[in-house]
Amino acid sequence: MTKQQNTKIASSVALVLLLLACFQVLKPFLYDILWGAILCIVTWPLYLRLRELSLSQNQAALSLVLLVGLLILLPLAVATGNFTDDISQILLWLEHPDTHYLTPPKWLNQIPLVGDKATEKWLILANDSERLMNLLRQYLLPTGSWLVKQSLNLASEMMHMGISIVLLFFLYRDGENVSRHVITSLQPLAGEKTARILEIVNNSLKAVVFGILGTALVQAIAAYLGFMIAGVPHAFLLGTGAFFLMIIPAAGTLIWLPVSLWLLIQDQSGYALFIAAWFLLFVGTLDNWLRPALISREVELPFVWIMLGIFGGLLAFGFIGIFLGPTLLATSYALLFDWLRQQQQSTR
């Protein structure tokens, strides 16, 4: 083996080791970088609009970063603060309860066959304060601890989202240079199809993000209005939670079902039925037509593949997979049809 070949092998090994070392350094921030890239791609047209207003790169990037940060972090901060306060109050109440007589709801006695016995059991349990509090502690303390853990996770997610927004400034400012480097890196692999692949990824990602988040936002607003009509406390916090849950199909049940049951216990059966009907017949059906309509404006992807992409991406990559899954399927779907068209044209 010649000296030149040895030098080439040594350089290749050194390059691989360097890349592995860089990967280990950046590994804790890969999701942050990916989130920043997604936000940059989706909001890039707004950045170009600001540049058209004679703003410099730094001014346009800073303005848009502040706007995106306000829209994303402010609701999360408000929801996290309220959530933590409520959990602390619940845990404090369980440690030092102020119990009083709990009147069973009127509808309980009206249930055929079992209504009388259920009411009697309710009265016995309500009069036995110590037994009631032991029962509440048995179920609510583990739940409260889990909710505290989730609130800490939410605070951690806010920190990572803050890092993504900081990175977003540099992606805006240097986005054109970054895109040129990406094209240069992909050309040896994709050749003439590089521009087409990037166009499909760009369009698919925008369609998926706007389709999923736009639908979740509409559903969250509708959920908030329903809670306001029913007089449910902490309607804004519940609406914020509905926004994040509605991103996942059918996950909104985790919001409206407990609220409906709570209204039943509060002897507000009319509002309980209203909340159940509001979500089952209106809020829960919005994503059946609105999400496919928004996504199909840019990409041709059947509804079943959108659902599979959301659930599969969630299982494979976590929360960010909700957007990556449908984007990967939409990109592959478009490239497959491009290839089929080329095969059909070549056989004519």
N, C-alpha and C positions, 0 to 999 in steps of 0.2 A: 504494500500500500504506500503510495507516494506521500510526500510531505504535504502537498496541496490537498490531497484527499483527507488526510488526518486533520488538517486545519479546518476543512469544511465540516467534517463530522463534529469536531470539538465546538465549532461555532453554532451548529444546529442544536447540540445538546445544551450549550449555554443559553441559547435562546429559549428552548423549552423550559429549562429550569427557571429562567427569569419570568416567563409567562406564568408558570405555576406559582411562583412567589407573589407575583402581582395579584393573581386570583385569590390567594389566601389573604392578602391585605384587604382586597375589596369585597371579599365574600360576605362580611356582615352588612354591607351596604348595597348588595346586588338588587334587592327589592326596591330600595330607595332610588337607585339609578334607573331601574325599570319603570317605576312610577313616574319619575321625572320625565323620562322619555315619552311615556304615554301622554302625560299632560302637555308636553311640548308639541307633539304631533297634532293633538286634538285642537289646541288653541293657537297653532301657528298662524292661521289666517288673521286672527285678531292682532297678533304681533306685527304682521305686515301692514295692517290698517294703521296701526300707531306709527309705523315708520313712514307711511305716506303723509302723516300730519307734521312732517319735518322734525320728528323727534330723533335723537341720536340712538344708537344701539343700546347704550346703557340706560337712557331715559325710558325708552320703550320697554325694555326688559324689566326694569324696576317697577314701572307702572303696572304692567300685567301681572308680575309676581305678587305685588301687594293686593291686587284685585282677586287673583286666584286664592291667595292665602286667606283673605277675608272670607270668601265664599265657602272655603273648605274647613278652615280651622275654627272659625267663630261658632258655627252650630255644634261642632264636636266639643269645643270647650264648654259651652253652655250645657249641653247634654251630659257631659262627664261630671261637671260640678253639681248639677241637680241630682244626678244618679247617685253620686257618692254621699251627698247629704241625706238623701232618702234612706239609703242603706244604713247609714250611721244611726239615724233616728229609729229605724226598725230594730236594730240590734240593741240599742239603748233601752227601748221599750220592753224588749224581751227579757233583759237583765233586771229591770226595775218596772214591772208592769203596773199600770193603773187600770185595773179591771172594773167592769161594771156589768150590769145585767144585760145580756144579749137577747133581744126579742127575736124570735124566729120570724121569717118573712111570712106574710099572709098566704102566699101561694103554696107554701109547703103543706099546710093542713088540707089544701084542696086537691092534692094528688090522690087519685083513686087507689083504694086498697091499703096503701102504705103511708098515706098522709098523716094519720093520727099517730102511728108509731114513730114516724120520723120526727114529728113535732115534740113528742114526749122525750125522745132521746136528746133532741136539741136542748130542751128545757133542763134536763138533768145535767147535761154537759155544761150549759151556761151557768147553772147555779153552783157547780163544783169548780170554783175558780182555779184551785191548785191543779186539778186534773186537766183543766182546759189549757193552762199555761204550760204544763209538762208536754201536752200534745203539740202545742204550737212550737215549743222549743225543739221537740223531736224532729219536726219537719222543716221549720223555718230557719233554725240556726245553721244546719248544713247548707240550705239554699242561700242564706245570707252570706256565708263564707264564700260560696261559689260566685255570688254576684260581686262581692268585694274583689275577688280575684279577677273577674271579668272587667271590672272598672279599672283595675291596675293595668290589665292588658290593653284596654282602650286608651289609657294615658300613654302607654308605650307606643301604640300605633300612632298617636298624635305626634310623638317625638319623631318617629320615622317619617311621617308625612311632612313634618317641618323640615327635615333634612332634604326630602324630595323637592320641596318648594325652593329651598336655597339652591339646590342643584339646577332647578329650573331656570334661574337667572342666567347661569353660565350657558345652558343649552340654548336659550334664546339668543344671547349675545354672540355665541360661536356656532350657532346652528348651521349656517351655510357651510362653514368649513368642515363641520362634523359630517354633514351629508355628503360632501365631496369625498371625504375619507372612506365613508361607508361604501359609496359607489365604487371607488378604486379597489377596495378590499373584496367586493363581491364579484367584480368583473372576471377575475380568473376562474371563478367557480361557475357563474351563471352565464357569462358571455353576453350575447346580444339580448338575452331576456332579463338582464339586470334592471333596466328601467321599468319594464313591465311588472316584474315582481315587486319592486318598491312601490309602484303605483297601486297595485292590488292591496298590499299590506297597509298602505296609507289610507285608502278608501275603506277597507274592511274595518280597520281599527276605529276610524272616526264613526262609521255607521254603528258598530257594536257599542261603543262608549255612549254615543248620543241616544241610541235605542234603549239600552239598559238603564242608564241614569235618567234619561228623559221620562221613561215610563215609571220608574220608581219615584221620581219627583211628583208626577201627576197623581200617583196613587197615595203618596204621603200627604199631599195637600187635601185630597179627598178624605183620607183617614182623619186628618186633623179637624176638618169641618164636621165629620161625624161625631168625633169626641166632644167638640164644642157644643153641638146641638144637644147631645145627651148629658151635658154638664159634667163630664168626666174630669177629675182633677189632673193636673200635670199634662194637659192636652198637647202642649208643645213638645215636651219630652217624649211622649208616646208617638207623636208624629215624626220626630227625628228618628226614633227607633224603627218606626214603620218604614222610613226611607231606606235604611240599611237592610232591613229584612226583606223588603219588597224587591230588592235586587235579585234575590233568590226566589224562583217561582214557588208559590204556595207557602213560603215561610211567614207570610203575614198572619197566619193563624196563631202564631206565638204571641201576637199583639192583641188581636180582637177577641179571641176566645177567653183569656183570663179577664179582660175588661167586661165582657158580657156576663161571665159568671159572678164577678164582683157586683155588678149591677143587680143581678138576681138576689144575691145575699142581702143587698141593701134594700130589698123589697121594691125595686124599680124594674119590674118585669117588662113593662112597655118599652123602656129605653134599652133593656137587655135584648129584646127581640129586634128592636130597631138596629142596634149595632150589628147583630148577627146577619140580618137581612141586608144592611148597607154594605157589608164586606162580601158576603156570599154572592149577592146579585149585582153589585156595582163595582166596588173597589177591586175585588178579586178577579173580575172578568176583564178589567182594562188591559192587562198584559197579554190576554189572548189575541187581541187584534192590534193594539197600539205598538207593542214591541216589534212584532214582525213587520208592521207597516213602516216604522222608522228605519229599521235595519235594511229592509228590501229596497229602500230608496237608492242605496249606493251599491249593494251587493245582492246577487241572486243566490240566496241560501234558504232552503226549505225550513219551515218552522221547527220540525222535529230535530233538525241538525243544530238549530240555535239552542234548543233545550239541552240536547246532548253535550254541546260545547260548553254551556254554562255549568252543568253538573259535573261533567268530566274535568273541566278546567279547575273547578273548585276542589275536587278530590285530588287532582294531580299537583296543583301549584298553590293551593290556599286561596285566599280572597282575591288576589290579583288574577288568578286563573279564570275568574268569572268573565274577565275581558279577554284574556289570552286565548282561552278555549275556543269561543266562537270566531275570533280573529284567525286562528290557525286553520280552523275548518273552512272558513270563508275563503281564505287565501288558497288552500289546497283545492277547494271546489272550483274556483275560478281558473286556476292553472290547469286542472284536469280538463275542463271544457275547452280551454285554449288548445291543449294538445290534441283533443278529439277533433276540433275543427281543422287543425293542420293536417291530421291524418286523412280526414274526409276530402280535403282539397287536394292532397297529394295523390289520392287514388282516382281522381276524376281525369 
